[in-house]
């Protein structure tokens, strides 16, 4: 069974532990995780002021806006993966960069 460190450093599992298929390449977990953190921060930080204006605590405003942004991206990742069972680098870039 692959350790978490092996998965994060290589983006692959050694066997069937996470992928469910022998030798199946996992998405780049570390890259996706860092990008999701960026999505969270990019959405959460600007909304702190909005939360303060309507008397919502800073942490609640950050968690709500950042969490909703991350869930929207995770939904797009799931839809892209569902189409063919793979996430290519081009699909990841399109999901994370959108129409920019």
C-alpha positions in Angstrom: 0.0 0.0 0.0 1.3 3.4 -0.9 2.0 5.9 1.9 0.6 9.4 1.7 4.1 10.8 1.2 4.6 8.5 -1.8 1.3 9.7 -3.3 2.0 13.4 -2.8 5.5 13.1 -4.2 4.9 11.0 -7.2 1.2 11.5 -8.0 0.9 7.7 -8.4 -0.1 4.8 -6.2 2.0 1.7 -6.0 -1.0 -0.7 -6.3 -4.7 -0.8 -5.9 -4.9 1.1 -2.6 -6.4 4.3 -3.9 -7.0 4.0 -7.6 -8.9 0.7 -7.6 -7.1 -0.4 -10.7 -3.7 -2.1 -10.9 -1.0 0.4 -12.2 -3.6 3.1 -12.8 -2.0 6.6 -12.6 -3.6 8.9 -10.1 -4.2 12.6 -10.7 -1.4 14.9 -9.5 -2.7 15.1 -6.0 -0.1 17.6 -4.7 -0.6 19.9 -7.7 -4.4 19.8 -7.4 -4.3 20.3 -3.6 -2.0 23.4 -3.9 -4.3 24.8 -6.7 -7.4 24.2 -4.6 -5.7 26.1 -1.7 -5.1 29.0 -4.1 -8.7 28.9 -5.2 -9.8 29.0 -1.5 -7.5 32.0 -0.7 -8.4 33.9 -3.8 -12.0 33.7 -3.0 -11.9 33.9 0.8 -9.6 37.0 1.3 -11.6 39.5 -0.7 -14.8 38.5 1.1 -13.6 39.3 4.6 -14.6 42.9 4.0 -18.0 41.9 2.8 -18.5 39.8 5.9 -17.5 42.6 8.1 -20.0 45.0 6.4 -22.9 42.7 7.1 -21.7 41.7 10.6 -20.5 38.2 9.8 -17.3 37.1 11.5 -14.1 37.1 9.5 -13.7 33.3 9.8 -17.2 32.5 8.8 -17.0 34.8 5.7 -13.7 33.2 4.7 -14.9 29.6 5.2 -18.2 30.2 3.3 -16.8 32.0 0.3 -13.6 29.9 0.1 -15.4 26.6 0.6 -18.0 27.4 -2.1 -15.3 28.3 -4.6 -13.4 25.0 -3.8 -16.6 23.0 -4.1 -17.3 24.5 -7.5 -13.9 23.5 -8.8 -14.1 20.0 -7.3 -17.4 19.6 -9.1 -15.8 20.6 -12.4 -12.9 18.1 -11.7 -15.4 15.3 -11.0 -17.3 16.1 -14.2 -14.1 16.0 -16.2 -13.0 12.8 -14.6 -16.4 11.2 -15.1 -16.2 11.8 -18.9 -13.3 9.4 -19.5 -11.9 8.3 -16.1 -8.8 10.6 -16.5 -7.7 14.1 -15.8 -5.2 15.4 -18.3 -3.0 18.3 -17.7 -4.9 20.3 -20.3 -8.2 19.6 -18.5 -6.7 20.7 -15.2 -5.4 23.9 -16.7 -8.7 24.6 -18.3 -10.6 24.0 -15.0 -8.3 26.1 -12.8 -7.6 28.9 -15.3 -11.0 29.0 -17.0 -11.4 31.6 -19.7 -8.4 33.7 -18.6 
